[in-house]
Amino acid sequence: MVKSSERDEQKADSNIKKYGVTFKTASKAFLDENRIGIYDEAHSIDEDCFITIGLVEEILFVVYSVRHPKIRLISARLAPPKERSVYYGNV
């Protein structure tokens, strides 16, 4: 379970403009007991990146890295149909 997260405020503002999802809302995806966690090999160049697909008010697709003891939110958006079907296939 995530105890705390960190974020770049400029990136957080950009995420709201681009995807309409706040990082505060996105961090709640980690509280979903049915969330799916995936290692994001394609984007793990400078640091290990991960994806969580979880239900907050809608299914969210959250990208983050781990910087112990915190996670660093990178982006968050509404999950498209493919990821929603992955999530619902897991429930």
N, C-alpha and C positions, 0 to 999 in steps of 0.2 A: 504494500500500500504506500502511496505517496504521502510523505509527511509535509513536504514543502516543495515549492517550485520557484525558479527564477526566470526572468524574462527580460529581454531587451525592450524597453518601452517604445522605441522607434519601430521595432519589428512588430510589437503588439498593435500599435496604431495602424501600421500598414496592413496587418492581417484583418483588422476590422473593416478597413476600406475595401480590401480585395475580396474577402469571404464573408463578411458580416458576422463573424464569430469572435467574441472576446476571449482572451487567454484565461480569464477568470472562469468563464463558462466551460472552456475546454478542459481545464484542470479537473472538473467534476467527472469527466469520462473515466478517470482512474478509480472512481468510487463504484462504478457499475460492476457488480459481481459477475456479469456475463461478458465483460469486455474481452476483446481479442488482442493479444500482443504479438507483434511480428518484428523480427530483426530486418531493418531496411538496408540490405547489402548494397543496393545500387547507389545509395546516397551516403554511405559510410566511408568517406574518403579521408577527411581530416579527423573525424571522431565517429564513434559508433552511434548510429541513429536508429530509432525504433519508431514503430507505428502502433497506436492503440486505436481500435474501433470500439466505441462505447456509446451507450445511450445516456443522454442528458435530458433534453426535451425532444431532441431528434437524434438520429445516429450521427455521431461525429467521427471524423478521421483526423487524428492528432499525431503530429510528428514531433519527436523530442529526442534529446540526448540525456545521458545520465552524467551528472557531476556530483559525485557523492558528497554529502548525503541528499542532494537535491536533484531534481530534474530540470532541464532547460527546455522550455517550450520553443519550438521552431515555427510551426504553423498549425492551423486548425481550420477545418472547413466542414460543411455538411458532406456526409458520405454519399458518393454517387451510387447508382443502382447496383453496380457490381459489389461494392463493399457492403452495402446494406444486405444483399443476399448472403454474403459470407457471414455477416453478423447473425442474421436470422437463422442461418443453417447451423449456427453454434448454440443457439438458445434451446 
